[in-house]
């Protein structure tokens, strides 16, 4: 009975086939449910409940103070009854003192709420960024194989920063705007119900205008964020491959490609900002229209002595306080479209399926003896497109196995299945007679040491990079690993020795030195199974000999899988598997395969002739 994994994966460097990353990479996404996005954003606010209640209290008090100002101004005007030639100077003096106090308190409370909301917004965004980064650690290799790294980074930086800016700038405005509108409306009704009804004309106009513009800007802001992510991907790709760009004199092409992406971002950004910019001028027109109606009707009521001049002055101020937050909230709602677009892009990543969880009965793998068996293994990155086809072989512990064959034959896929970077579609892989799916992933991978053709070193010291193999290793163990990797003498001659700082990727040392450090890192990990993926390609002969010697040290007593194109490096392999189109076409040691005069013989002959030439 075969074991099947229903999850699909996206192959590295595949194009033309829609994989799970196709939605992620679309230049223009369909708008998602804004309510659902806001609901999910609220989950991040829950950790700030106490702070939000404090902000709410400050806003309510501040709004109450602000709402008293127009009323006091009206009373001050009525205190100067010019028509009767009488001025109540004591009342006027008291009102002025209260107004000054109100303005001072308003300034203090406004500063306090801005201070508190800034702290809350940064903590909220911190949690979002931590959630996203933690999610990236749990996603399968297939996720990263099918997506530009710059695009992923854009979600972690630009999109979250977009959310941060909106939260910090808009939260206090929304809360204070709500209470100001509500309070102003109550005071307007108290002062004059007739003028209040006249002021209500603005509400449907504001609502219609906001809805119309927001519908358009929602799409444009989503497209802007997607285009920005694409531009970041282009920048990251060009900078990472700058040596190739210069080697092939493609600087002009790189500039043209960047300009095309940049122009696309400018165009969509311009549209988004223009449509967004329509809102405030049109809101001001509506506001001025409402102001004119109130002033005209108020003057008419004053002539009939239904209200006083002070009431008109207070009402006009309240109408401003009523309409201004409406305009601000409409503008904030427009700005929210950009934040929602960024949040949705973050949630898209958070919703990506993680690596399949370990089986309930999965056990911790102790140190492997090293017997490996593939039983009827099949695998495809997409359903119906198998890459590995019914593969069967057995490797004894401590053996060196070489995988050879043309590019794209499935060699790297075999070791990816062995390390469970991908799970088999059918069949099973056994290590020490146990299906690898019955081991926890973490304990399984602890038993593997991997040295790749393009090794990666992190920004940090040489010591820290070697220590990456086993974080609890002592300084003596680090030095011993470096000696076994034939890299200690090189490190010892550096001015700062093991404390020498490497730039990201190890760009300030040679390819051979990077490879030797990677071997030292793998030696320190002390794996029971070793995987070497073209570990000596593109290395000069002298360095290759040092690397080969280090590898021989490391392979002693360990099961080793070596992917090689240079057949001269695998003559001593215990078993050589020739893979073509996902199938093992030949198997045996070097001498046996030469005697068969088959595919391996032809490959070897061609390489020997090329070397002679």
Buried (B, 14 or more C-beta within 10 A) or exposed (E): EEBEBEBBBBBBEBEEEEBBBEEBBEEEBEBBEBEEBEEBBEEBBEEBEEBBEBBBEBBBBBBBBBBBBBBBBBBBBBBBBEEEEEEBEEBBEBBEEBBEEBEEBBEEBBEBBBEBBBBBBEBBBEBBBEBBEEBBEEBBBBBBBBBBEBBBBBBBEBBBEBBBBBBBBBBBBBBBBBBBBBBBBEBBEEBBEEBBEBBEBBBEBBEEBBEBBBEBBBBBBBBBBBBBBBBBBBBBBBEBEEEEBEEEEBEEEBEEBBEEBBEBBEEBBEBBBEBBBBBBEBBEEBBEEBBEBBBEBBEEBBEEEEBBBBBBBBBBBBBBBBBBBBBBBBBBBBBBBBBBBBBBBBBBBBEBEEBBEBEEEBEEBEEBBBBBBBBEBBBBBBEEEBBBBBBEBEBEBBBBBBBBBBEEBBBBBBBBBBBBBBBBBBBBBBBBEBBBBBBBBEBBBBBBBBBBBEBEBEEBBBBBBBBBBBEEBEEEBBBBBBBBBBBBEBBEEEEEBBEBEBEEBBEEBEBBBBBBBBBBBBBBBBBBBBBBBBBBBEBEEEBBEBBBEBBEBBBEEBBBBBBBBEBEBBEEBBBBBBBBBBBBBBBBBBEEBBEEEBBBBEBBEEBEEEEEE
